[in-house]
Amino acid sequence: MAAEPFEQLVVDELDELPDDMVDGLDNIVFVVEDRPEDGSLDLLGLYDGVALTERGQYGFGEMPDRIILYREPLLAISRDLDELRDQIHVTLVHEIAHFYGIDDEKLHELGWG
């Protein structure tokens, strides 16, 4: 799948997330990249920023945090469009949880690992 339709799927899945999950997002942008910097297919997404629980005086003049979804790894693990949508959804929830300060261990316990 080309970049543009993939990005539209990401937008569609963001629109499907509950309001209480996305309303608290502040100073954050969502980005789609083909692959992680190391070129691997192992990483589906990444939260690049300072978690809300660690911010302190954060916010004024700071560059926005980023949630990055990696197109090629997500495509590689998805057998069809429905599975791709599910994987994008799970990846968005996982990375947004990092914004809120939830670590990987807790996410795995909650089934979002």
C-alpha positions in Angstrom: 0.0 0.0 0.0 1.3 3.4 -0.9 2.0 6.1 1.6 -1.1 8.3 1.0 -3.8 5.6 1.5 -1.9 4.3 4.5 -1.8 7.8 6.1 -5.6 8.0 5.5 -6.0 4.8 7.4 -4.1 6.3 10.3 -6.3 9.4 10.3 -9.4 7.2 10.2 -8.2 5.1 13.1 -7.3 8.3 15.1 -10.9 9.4 14.5 -12.2 6.2 15.9 -10.3 6.5 19.2 -12.4 7.5 22.3 -12.5 11.2 23.0 -11.2 10.8 26.5 -8.0 9.2 25.1 -7.3 12.0 22.5 -8.7 15.1 24.3 -5.7 15.2 26.7 -3.1 15.1 23.9 -1.2 18.3 23.9 1.8 19.5 21.8 1.9 16.2 19.8 2.0 15.4 16.2 1.3 12.1 14.4 3.8 11.1 11.7 4.0 8.2 9.3 7.4 7.0 8.2 8.4 4.0 6.0 10.7 2.4 8.5 12.6 3.1 11.7 16.1 4.7 11.3 17.8 1.3 11.6 15.8 0.0 8.6 14.3 -2.9 10.5 10.8 -4.2 10.3 10.7 -4.9 14.1 9.2 -1.7 15.3 5.6 -0.7 14.5 5.5 2.7 16.2 7.4 5.0 18.5 6.6 7.7 21.0 9.3 10.4 20.8 8.8 12.9 23.5 8.4 13.6 27.2 5.6 11.6 28.9 2.9 13.7 30.5 3.8 12.3 33.9 7.4 13.7 33.5 6.8 17.1 32.0 7.0 19.6 34.9 7.5 23.0 33.2 7.3 21.4 29.8 5.2 23.0 27.1 6.1 26.6 26.3 8.4 26.8 23.3 9.0 23.1 23.2 9.0 21.2 19.9 6.0 18.9 19.7 6.3 15.3 20.8 5.8 12.8 18.0 4.0 9.6 17.6 5.5 7.8 14.6 3.8 4.9 12.8 6.0 2.8 10.6 4.2 1.9 7.4 6.3 -1.0 6.1 6.5 -3.0 9.4 2.8 -2.6 9.9 2.1 -3.7 6.3 4.5 -6.7 6.8 2.6 -8.1 9.7 -0.9 -7.6 8.3 -2.6 -10.2 6.0 -5.4 -8.0 4.9 -6.9 -4.5 5.2 -8.9 -5.4 8.3 -5.9 -6.7 10.1 -3.9 -3.6 9.0 -6.6 -1.4 10.6 -6.4 -3.4 13.8 -2.6 -3.2 13.9 -2.7 0.6 13.3 -5.3 0.9 16.1 -3.3 -1.1 18.6 -0.1 0.8 17.7 -1.9 4.2 18.1 -3.3 3.2 21.5 0.2 1.8 22.6 2.1 5.0 21.6 -0.6 7.3 23.1 -0.4 5.4 26.3 3.4 6.2 26.4 2.4 9.9 26.1 0.3 9.4 29.3 3.3 7.7 31.1 2.2 4.1 30.8 5.2 1.8 30.3 5.5 -1.3 28.1 5.2 -3.7 31.0 1.8 -2.3 32.0 0.7 -2.2 28.4 1.5 -5.9 28.0 -0.5 -6.6 31.2 -3.5 -4.7 29.7 -3.2 -6.5 26.4 -1.9 -3.6 24.4 1.7 -4.8 24.1 
